[in-house]
Amino acid sequence: MNKKLFAGLVSAAMLASINGAFAKDHLVVGEVLEPPGLDPTANAASAIRRVTYANLYEGLVRIAEDGSVQPALAESWTISPDNLTYTFKLREGVKFHDGEAFDCSIVKFSYERAVAEDSTNAQKGLFEPIASTECPDPATAVVTLKRPASNFLFGMGWGDAVMIGKQSAENNKTNPVGTGPFKFKRWVQGDRVEIEKNADYWGTPAKLEGVTFRFVSDPSAAAAAVMAGDIDLFAEFQAPELLNRFKSDENLHVEVGSTAGKVVMSLNNERAPFDNVKFRQALAHAIDRDAFIDAVSSGYGTAIGSHSTPAEPGYIDLTDVYPYDIAKAKELLKEAGVAEGTSFTITLPPPAYSRRGGEIIAAMLAEIGLQVNLVPMEFAQWLDQVFKRADYEATIIGHTEARDLDIYARDKYYFNYKNPEYSALYKTYTETTDEAKQLELLGQLQRKLAEDEPNVFLYALPKIGVWNKKVQGVWKNLPLPANDLTAAYWAD
């Protein structure tokens, strides 16, 4: 018997033993990657947010499926005429799952913790504009900025900006405590995370009694479990070549939506020859994006030419900047002084777009005389070696955060792109409040990245979801990495 098929059947049987015990007030959700921890304010892994965002943890505001900023633990807010002071009216009577009260002191604690010297928050830049957080009374938080920041509210809706209790902060990695409509029940490492309904939730209660997030990295095993009904929902299925099998099943619903995720070949701009813009441009010309998308995603996905997607405000199509052109790529290699036979290493985390994509890119770059070494790496190691320590040459990764052009303006970020012109342009954008001017500046930022090509921009990740037709209230599009199940339910 085919080994993958056997593995899939065994996995499905194991799932059935657990899933069979659940009534239809529970949901079993498939996820490819197991999170390295369960505190989204302490680690960059999007797998954390897929389990915890809106379900366990909440911020002052939240991002809705359409990308809009909506009230959460702040029921309303006002912004001063100079766009420097945000006054949040907080919900009263809210408690964390361990009974700790939520009030302005928690807001102050959460924001100051995020930027503390020992903070491991992956998005410290979101909080950098904050000059102070003051509490005139327990139900009011006054956040004063150093300068206008047009994306401030949107940033406070990210998973990295959720409210953290003082009592539970140190243990959230393994025992997460939030204010959300679900609370943590159990984490069986290597297998699943279970959450259950929070009976004392301050807002609209969850419709489900509980959710089990099960981690199934092998596509064959995942497909077998979905087909058997042992996984009710796979919100981001990683093997699009199997979709036709799902579409023919009358019990399943397949939905292809949009995300703000960008799959890029990230390059370490501090290392030769990646510090040479002509070399980076040569790489871009050597990669046939359409063929890449066909190979890794069965044609699902949209080619991009900069660090933005059609799902984000101000997107412009820049795919014509580096059309697939072998002759041009070879010409640029010569101009860069890079000899034929030059080799480098691409580090590959587990997602299929990376592992499968690495093989495709290696073959394409061989056409221009470059030799590529492929090194698979587990995600925890990738986060430490590549993301944290920038010890790599190239990698293939999906940046799932929305409106994240700021990462190219940071003093330190793992691809080590440093361009004072870009940073100044981004600063102008963040301090601009006129919407038309913002869109114009967003276009300029995207063009500057396309010109410099610090990374090779490949395609916008689609959200390929498959679930039981009776499951309702599931997001079809993904404005940020999340698996918001606060409104999910089983229809009769």
CORMO-V223037 format. One record per run of one state. SS is the DSSP state (A for helix, B for strand, O for the rest). FROM is the first residue (numbers start at 1). LEN is the number of residues. If there is no record, write none. Layout:
ss={SS/SS}
from={FROM/FROM}
len={LEN/LEN}
This chain:
ss={O/A/O/B/O/A/B/O/B/O/B/O/B/O/B/O/B/O/B/O/B/O/A/O/A/O/B/O/B/O/A/O/A/O/A/O/B/O/B/O/B/O/A/O/B/O/A/O/B/O/A/O/A/O/B/O/A/O/B/O/A/O/B/O/A/O/B/O/A/O/A/O/A/O/B/O/B/O/B/O/B/O}
from={1/3/20/26/32/46/53/54/57/58/61/64/69/72/74/80/85/91/95/96/101/102/104/116/124/127/130/138/140/146/152/156/159/162/169/172/182/189/192/198/210/216/219/229/233/235/240/248/252/268/277/287/289/298/302/304/326/337/343/349/352/367/371/377/379/389/394/400/405/409/420/431/435/453/456/469/471/473/478/479/489/491}
len={2/17/6/6/14/7/1/3/1/3/3/5/3/2/6/5/6/4/1/5/1/2/12/8/3/3/8/2/6/6/4/3/3/7/3/10/7/3/6/12/6/3/10/4/2/5/8/4/16/9/10/2/9/4/2/22/11/6/6/3/15/4/6/2/10/5/6/5/4/11/11/4/18/3/13/2/2/5/1/10/2/2}
